[in-house]
Amino acid sequence: MANKFVEELRWRGMLHDIMPGTDEQLDKEMTTAYIGFDPTSDSLHIGSLVPIILLVHLEKAGHKPIALVGGATGMIGDPSGKSDERNLLDEATLNHNVNGIKNVLSRFLDFNSDAANAPVLVNNYDWMKTFSFIDFARDVGKRITVNYMMAKDSVKKRLSGETGVGMSFTEFTYQLIQGYDFYHLYSTMGCKLQMGGSDQWGNITTGTELVRRMNVGEEAKAFAMTCPLITKADGSKFGKSEGGNVWLDADKTSVFKFYQFWLNTTDEDAEKYIKIFTFLEQSEIEELITKHKEMPHMRLLQKRLAKEVTSFVHSEEAFVTAEKASNVLFSKNFKEDIQSIDEKMFLEVFEGVPQANIEKGEFAEGLDMIAALSAKTGFLNSNGEARRALKENSISVNKVKVKDDYMLSESDLIHGKYIILNKGKRNTYIIKIA
């Protein structure tokens, strides 16, 4: 019978490769398993949610998760899935990134828990920093042949010229160093399983082989498991929005934009993502999918997906605020309802919208619409264009249509300082009275 943890991942579509014997190991005892996180930035984006969720599922199943931040491997760069050599980070940047990633991981895993299977956070720089090159070459390098390393896809593609311009010795050693991490965690913490994305299979199996070869005479067994790399139904890259990566930190991607990312997924993607990115039970998800297909216009899957992921990553309170802000945009009482969200969320909702500042003194006696649209803001190119737009009834102030004789006044101010102008449905502009 398959292990419950493995079965959970399988029905969710989160299982790609699994080494023979892994099921039996997980059934036999509480198993310690690890996943590595590369410190290429001081935060993690939503692509990293999958390994985080893997560790949470592991802990829920009664096993012990280790989150490894690659302070040492980050100095080299993983060639897996990369077509070119990475730029190496300096030590100060690397330390900053490592601390940032530790902070993110701490939101999802309680490293201060006193439970028997409490999560552990480690940094491979702690055991690699005193390892001399000679010692590493003698004790680790001799255990794995070059032939074995060159057979890995991540190496073969780079050496064959399929991608990029070859591979440096620095990157070539990456799989050995990652393999040594597994051996070190096996030896010091009894870690018997490494997990990661499917692009990591070569590095992970090198680790299992190194554990076996460095424990000659012992019953050394180490295991490997990977999850698929997440893709979008249209083939475009997952985790990107128009503004770039969707990050797990609110100061890099606002809660509102994070919520909107999930809310705007396609039906096909939402059906897949709700299994991967939430902890809802199988029966509830199946019921949701059925209801969604009966009433696709209600977007039940997208709404529940956005709620669950935003609450998990940021908080239930943050989700409620983001949902409220989202609903305000389509409110029939926009001017009144927009005042109900705080200024911070208001600015998140309209992040990136062009803005003009007008001094309070200039606004004291109001502002006519021609000036508001053209001369004072540059929203429209000329007074003539402004007049035509007003005549065509395409101009709105705070979502309410206005004529050319309308005067902006203090009663139009949102939070005492903002006015939202629209030309049609798509063109938005903000006046800030400062």
Summary of the structure (lengths in Angstrom):
residues: 434
radius of gyration: 26.9
end to end distance: 67.9
largest distance: 90.9
contacts: 1352
relative contact order: 0.09
helix: 48%
strand: 15%
